[in-house]
Amino acid sequence: MNLPGFDSQMVLIALLILPSLYIVYLKIISKKKKEAIKFSNLEYIKAAINNKRKSRRDTLLLLIAMISIGSMIVGFANPHIPLEQSKEGVNVVLVIDDSGSMQAKDYKPDRLEAAKDSSKILIQSLLPKDNAGIVVFGTGATTAAYLSPNKDKVLEKLSNIAPTDGETALGDGLSLGIDMATSIQNQKKVIILLSDGASNAGVITPAEAISFAKANNIQVFTVGLGTAGKTLLGYDFFGNPQYAELDENTLKSIAEKTDGKYFKSVDTKTLSEIYQNIGSHITREKEETNIKDWFFAIALGSIFVQFYFRYGQGRIIQ
């Protein structure tokens, strides 16, 4: 249950007026009864003491008035409650491996195209207030789509990503993704890092990038691409076979140390399923929503109810 908070808690001290009003009311009733006994005839005394119906009416009207006053006091204290969805949305940056190994054909039509298709699913699942951006990395890292709420524009940039023959600068890619995620302030920041190889290039190590992510309170989800066994990429100049080698330990470490989660993809189907469900793992900060108008509405409604009881067709006071 979400409990309300108050911007002006000192205003709530005024609620002490309510029990004071009730005590004054009881004293007035008691005084009237004593005066009735002192100055009235026997028949009037009976009416004053035994007219419980009228007493209940007076008490009801008093309670309605107290509800109205109490609601206004709470409203002036500026109450707010946390809701499940962040008001500003979430900055989601996809950091996609674009190294030479992403051209392997064990995913259909190849690893890079499968990653692009799955990324499209994720971007389309984001909420209207969320921002999306894309970073690609090979021997170095570069921006493919700037952080934006315009998902169609981001998808257009995603489709234009082309394969390269570079190495894997994983630390550079993650660091650039962190820079992008922090470019729009006051929002929850999330990175989805996809790679199929070990970090073997760049100027920033994965460990340094992890520290950078933690310092900026960024949640990193990592996705490792790699089928069972070794995946042949081709042969070098001397005819030696070249294989794609997935460094799961590094990807797991990145996710664990940034409060994210690691996912292992073994084929095109599991990769799509990961991206379909990864949105549900994103921790959205709760929104502080002002609810003072609710209490002012209760106060106004109480006034109208009391007015109706006093003067309306169904009035309870004659």
NORPE-V451240 format. One line per field, one symbol per residue. phi: phi as a letter, one per 30 degrees, with the letter a starting at -180 (. if undefined). psi: psi as a letter, one per 30 degrees, with the letter a starting at -180 (. if undefined). burial: + if it has 16 or more other ideal C-beta (glycine too) atoms within 10 Angstrom, else -. A space follows every 10 residues. Layout:
# NORPE-V451240
phi: ???
psi: ???
burial: ???
This chain:
# NORPE-V451240
phi: .dcdcbdbdd ddeddddddd dddddddddd ddddddddcc dddddddddc dddddddddd dddddddddd dddddddhda bdcdcdddib dcccccdbdd ddcdcdccda dddddddddd eddddddedd cbabbcbbdb bbdcaddadd dddddddedd dcdbcdcbcd dddddddded dcdcdibdcb bcccbbbcdb ajccdedddd dddddchcdc ccbcclddid cdclbddcid dccdbdcddd dddedddcic acbcccaddd ddddddcddd cddcddcdcd bddddddddd dddddddddd bddceccd
psi: kjkllkfiff ffffffeeee eeeeeeeeee eeeeeeeefl leeeeeeeef ifeeeeeeee eeeeeeeeee eeeeeffill lklfkkefak jjkkjkkgle ffgkgfkkfl eeeeeeeeee eeeffllefk kklkkkkcea klkeklklfi eeeeeeeeff klllgaajie eeeeeeeeee egfjlhlkkk kjkklgakjg llfkleeeee eeeefghkkk kkkkkklkak jkfakafggk kklkjkieee eeeeeefggb kkkkkfaeee eeeefeffef fkjkkkkjkk gefeeeeeee eeeeeeeeee faehkfk.
burial: ---+------ -------+-- ----+----- -----+---- -------+-- ------++-- ++-+++++++ +++++++++- +----+-+++ ++++++++++ ++++-++--- ++++++++++ +++-++---+ ++++++++++ +-+++-+--- +--++-++-- +-++-+++++ ++++++++++ ++-+--++++ +++++++++- ++-+-+--++ -++----+++ +++++++--- +-+------- ---+-++--+ +++++--+-+ +++++--+-+ ++-++--++- -+-++----- -+--+--++- -++-++--+- --------
